[in-house]
Amino acid sequence: MLPSGPIVRYGPNRYSINDAESTKTIYGHATQFRKSDWYIATTPDSRRVNIFAEQDIKRHAYSRRFYSSAYSMTSLVHYEPYLDECGALFCQRLDEFSKAGIAADFGHWFQCFAFDAIAMMTYGKRLGFLDRGEDISSVMKNINMALVHASLVGVFPSLHKYAMVLLSVFERFFGDGSVTFVPNFTQKIIDAERASPKLVVDVRGQEDGAAAKESFLTKFLAKHSSDPNFTNEYVLAGCAANMFAGSDTTGLSLSAILYNLLKSPESMRKLRQEIDEFTSRGELSEAPTFMESQRMPYLQAVIKEALRVHPAVGLPLERAVPEGGASIGGRFFPEGAVVGINSWVQHRDKVLFGDDADHFRPDRWLVSDETKLSVMNRNWTPFGLGSRTCLGKNISILEISKLIPRIVRDFDFKLEGAAATPSGSWKTFNAFFVKPVNFYVKVQPRKRDRQMPLANLANLN
């Protein structure tokens, strides 16, 4: 039997913690717990700017302040036209699957959507994932390989420098390797942008408008020109981070939401009822806006619950105990010990989330008990916590909040394969991100009356 309890040792000096009071100690804003050496394996060169892998707390804070405003939700909503374009193309693909009568791998297609969406936001153009349904330039494959490399080599980080030497030899003969792929791929796009910069066009098609939908790259290059401290390294780091983390997390989260809705017909019925009510009142556009989605309580509960039962990251977010040691979960840990909380464990804590913590139940987020809600919210950690909260959190929430109500309103879905049986479940693969494997679904356009009276909607069973 596997060990259990609030503290589980999974390596000579590594400990997984499941203790709500310790969350703030390890991840709080004022914490001195730096990221562990595991993160060394996520970057080809520790001397490069890398917001995700940076271990030095002060250096991370210095670097992060350059990006904060660009990733605020206020800034991101200007990208909605980009996301609407990707959403429309995604729905076009669903129509094609329906006409062909085939089951599609939604794990793959949600990732195609996420890649093209983040590419449009980052570079101002799609890379062609949704157009072709293919792994363009082997981006997906190389990111997967980089994640496997980090997950394995990160356990023995001293091996990383030797692995990078081998990869550099490999690259001379076969091209970019897994760990170096995203930075090199991104640098090529940056070089092309510098060679022929695009004219900024606002959402109404007017040049240099007040609501100009500049890409991240355009903003970063402008900042580089005006601020000498924002070097080329920061331009590259920001764009590369978007591609590396902003695609997988959103894609697999979209899969988790649809999968759990299909395994919980009552939750799907409630969500559709809310969507239909908002649509009939004219409060949900054909391409839903972010603001519209925020007014839909059950939709928000579904998103939150799906990210609770299936957070993107499936490993502990490791931190090194600082000088002098620390007391965690009632036990003293010496300096240098590696500790971390795994959201997959914490999110299933029955003390925090109730006796049915293992089950998908969006209604748990709609209770009136403010104390209970506060406890759950404090321990809901799919995007991390404190100063190291995922910089792209708002990007992911924006994409999800716009696409899910659109496809749930417009299409019917049916699970295929073993997962379709009442006791069946999908398969996943955990290499830092927990991705679905062969998530096949059949889709049909949904027959709905756009003018359905509210009285009828209220009586849906």
N, C-alpha and C positions, 0 to 999 in steps of 0.2 A: 504493500500500500504506500502511496506517495505521502510524504510528510505533510502535516497541516498545522495550522495555528497562526497567530498574528505575525510570527517571524519565522521565515523558512530560509535556511542556508542553501544556496544552489551553486556554490563554488568555494574555494579555499578562503576567500575574503569577501564573498558577495552574499548579500542578504535581501530577500524580498520582504517588504513590510506591508502589513495590512492593519493599520491603526489610524483611525481618523484624526486623532490628536497630533499624530506625527507628520501629517501632510504639510502643515504650516511650517513645522520645524525644518523639514527637508527642502521645501519648494517656496517658502514665503518670500516676499519681496526683499526683506532685509537679510536673507539667509547668506551664510558664507560657505554653503555646500556647493562646490564647483562641479561641473560635469565630470564624469569619470573618464578614464583613458579609453573606454570603449569607443568614444566618439572620434578618436584619432583615425579609426579605420573608415570613417565616412568621408574623408577628404583626401585628395591626392597629395596635398602639400599643406602641412600645418601652418606654414608661413603665409598662406593665402588668407584673405578675408573670407570667413565662413560663419555666418550668424548662427547656424544650427550647431556646428561643431566647436565653436569657440569655448575654451575652458576657463580662460581668465575672466573673472566676473567684471572687473572694471573695463577691460577692453570690450567685452560684449556690450556693456551699457553704453560705451562711447559709440560703438558701431550702430547699435540699434536705433539710437536717436536720429540718425540720418534717414531712416526708413519709416518711422512711426506715422507721420502724416500721410504718406502715400498709401498706407494700408488701413487708414481709418474708414469706417463705413461711409462717412460723408463724402470721401474721395471716390470710393469704389462704386457708388450708385451711378456715377457718370458712365460706367462701363456697361450699363444695362442693355443698350442697343447691340453691343457686341454679343452679349449672352442671348438676347432674343434671336439673333441671327443663327447662332449655334443651336438654340432650342428648336427653331423652325426646321433646320436641316435634320436634326435628330428625329423629329416627328415624321419628316418625310421618309426617313429610313424605316421607321416603324410601319408606315403605310405600305412600303415595299415588301417588308417581311410578311405582312398580312395577306397581300395579294398573292405572294408566292406560296403561302401556306406552310412556311418553315418556322422552326424554333430557332431563335437567335441566342447567342451567348451574350447575355446582358452584362456580364462582368467585363467583357471585352468592349462592348459598345458604350457602356457608361464611361469607360476609361477613354475611349475615342472622343466622347463629348468633352470630358474634363480636359484632355490634352488640347483640343482645339479651342476651348473656352479660355484656358489660361494662356495659350499662345496669342490669341486675339488681344487679351488684356495686356500681355507683356510686350508683344512685338507689333501689334496692330494688324495681324493677319493670321488666318488659319494655316496650319501646316498640312492639312489634307486628310486627317484621320477620319473624319466623318464623310468626306467626299469619296474616299477609296475603301474605307473599312479595313485598312492595312496598318501594320506597324511601320510608320514612315521613318525611314533612315534607321530602323532598328532601335528607336528610342525606348520603347517599352522593354525590349529584351535587355538592353544595356542597363537600364535603371533597375530591373529585376536582379541582374547579375551583381550590380553594385550593392544592393540591399542584402543579398546572400553573402557577399564578401564581408560587409560590415558586421552582419549577425554572427558570422563564424570567426573571422579574424579579430573582431573586436573583443572576443573573450581572451585572446592572447595578443594584445595591442603591440607588443614588441616585434611581432612578426610582420606588421604592416609595412614597415620600410623595406623589408626584403621582398615582400609581395609586390610592392610598387616597382622595384628594380626589374623583377620578372615581367611585369606588365609593360614597362617601358620598352623592353626588348621585343615583346609581342607586338606592340604598336608599330614598331619599325617595319614589320612585315605584313601585318594584318589590319592596320588602322587603329583608331581609338579604342582603348580598353574600357571596361565597365566603370571603374571609379573615375577615370578621366573623361569619360564620354560627354557628360552633360556640360562641364565647363568648356570643353573644346567645341562642342556643338553650338553652345551659346555664343562663344567668342566669334564664330564664323558669321552668325546673324548680326552681331553688333558691328563687325567690320563692314558687312554689306549695307547696314543702315547708315553708317558714317560715309560710305562711298556715294550713296544716293538718298539723302534724307527726304522723308515724305513731308508733304504739306499737311499741316494740322487742319482737319475739317470737323466742324461741330456736328451735333446730332441733326441739325436741319440742313446740312450740306453747305453751310456758309463758311468760308475760309476765316480762320482766326477768330471764331466766335467766342463768346463768354463761356459757353458750356462745352468747349472743345473737349473731345474724348481722346486725349493724348494717351498713348500707350505708356506702360511703365518705362520702357526703354527710352522713349522720347523725353519723359520727365527726368529720368536719371541722367541722360546726356546733357540736358539743360542745367541740371544741378551741378554736374561736373564742370560745366563752363563757368558757372557763377561762383562756385565754392571750391577752391583748390584743395581743401581737405577731403572732398568727396572724389577720391581718385578713381582711375579706371578700374582698379580692383573692386571698388564698391559697386560700380556699374555692373560688372560681371557677376559679382556675388549675388546681387539682388535679383537679376534676371535668371541666373542658374537656380537659385533657391525656389523661385516660382515654378520652374519646370520640374525640378526634382521632387519637391514635396507637394506642390499645388495640384498635381494631376492624380497621383495615386490615392491620396487621402479622400478627395472629392469623389472620384470614381467608385471606390469601394464603399464609401458611405451611401452613395445613391443606390448601390446594389443592396446594401444592408436594409435600407428603408423599404425598397420594393419587396425584397424577400420576406421580411417580417410582416408586411401588410398581406402578402399572399398566404402566409401561414396563419394569419389571424383574420379571417373573413369579417368578423364583427368590427374590428378596427378599420378595415377597408370600407365597410358600409358607413361607419360614422364619418370617416374622412370625406367620402364622396357626398354624403348628405350636406356636410358643411360647404364643400366646394360648390355643389349645385345651388345651394341657397345664396351664396355670395354671387354666383354667376347670374342667377335670375334677378337679383337686385341691382345688377350692373356694377357690382363692387369687385369683380374679378375680370380683368381684361383677357382678351384672347391670348396675349403673351403676358402672363401675370407679372406685375411689378413687385419689387421688394416690399414697398410700403403696404400694398394690398395683402401680401402674405403675412406680414407682421400683425395684421388685425384678425387673423384666423387662429383661434386658440387651439383647436384640435390638431391642425396641421403642425403647429409649433410643438405640441406635445408628442406627436408622432416622430418628428425629427429628433427631438431630445431623447425620446425613449430608444429609438433605433441606435443612436450614438452611445447610449448607455449599454445596451446589450451587445453591441458590436463596435467598440471604439476602434479607430484605425490602427493604433499602435498596440502590438501584442507582446511587448517586452517591458520589463521595468525601466523607467526613466532613471538611469543610474546617476548617483551623485557620490562624491567622495567626502567622507567625514572630515571636517576642518581641524586645524591645529587645536590641541587640547581635548579632542574627543567630544562626544555628545551622548546624551541620554535620549533614547528613542524607544517608544513602546515599553518603557519600564526597564530597559536594559542599556548598559553602557557600551558604546562602540568606540574603539580607539581611533586616533587620527589615521586617515588613509583607508579605513574600511569602506567598502562600496555598498551603499544602501539604495533602495529604490522602491517605488510603489507602481504596481502593474494595474492599470485601469480595469483590465479583465477580471482581476480579483476584487478590487475595491468596489466596482459597480455591481457585484453580486453579493455584497455583504448584506445579510438579512437585517442586521441591526440598523443599517442606514437606509435601506430601500424596501424593507418589508419582507415577509415570509415568502412572497412570490417573486423575489429578486431575480430568479433565474428565467422568468417569463417576460415576454413582451406585452406590456400593458400600459399604453399611453395615458390612460385615465389617472395613473398615479400622480401625474404632474398637474392635474386639474382639481386637486383637493383644496379645501379652504383653510386647512391647518397650516398657518404660516410658519410655525416652529418646524414641522415636518418638512415643509418645502425648503426652508432655509438649510436644514441638515443635508437634504438631497442635493441642493444646488452647490453647496460648499464641497461636496465630494463627487461631483460630476466633472470628470477630468479628461474628456477625449482630446482636448487641445493642450494639455499640460496646465501648469499653474505658475503664478507669480511672474517674475521678470522674464522667464523663459517660455511663457505662453506662446504657442505657435503664432508667428507673425502673420501667417496667411489664414488665420481662423475666419476672419470676416469674408475673405474671398470664398471659402468653402461654404459658409452659411448663405452667402448671397446666391451662389450657383444652385445650391440645393433648394432654397426657398422659392426660386423661380421655376425650376424644372419639374419638381415633384407634383405640384398642383396642376400643372399643364398636362402632363401625361396621364395622371390618375383621372382627370376629368374627361380626356379625349379618347382613352383606350381601355380595353379590357385585357387582362393578362391571365395566363394559365401556366403554372409551373410544369415542367417536363422532367422525366427521369425519376430517380429514386426520391428526390426531394418532394415530389408531388403527392406521395402517400402521407396519410395523417401522421404516421410515426417517423417518416423520413426526414432527412436533414441534408442540407448542402454540404459540400466539402470546401475547406479553406486551406490556405498555405500561409504559414507565418514566417516571414523573413523581415522582422521589424514591423512591417505593415501586414495586416491579416487580410489576404485577398481571397475572393471566391474562386473556385475552380469549376469550370464547366457549368455555369449558372444559366441553364437553358430555359427560355420562356417563349411561349407562343402569344401572339398579340393580335387583337382585332380592334378596328375602330369602334368606339363605344356608341351605341344608339342612345341618344339622350334628347329630350325636348328642351331646347334652350329657354323656352318660355314656360316651363313647368311651374304651376302655381305653388306658392309656399305651403299652402295647406296640404298638398299632395306630398311635398317633400317631408313634411313633419311626420307623415304616416308611413314612410318607407320602412319596410321590415327586412 
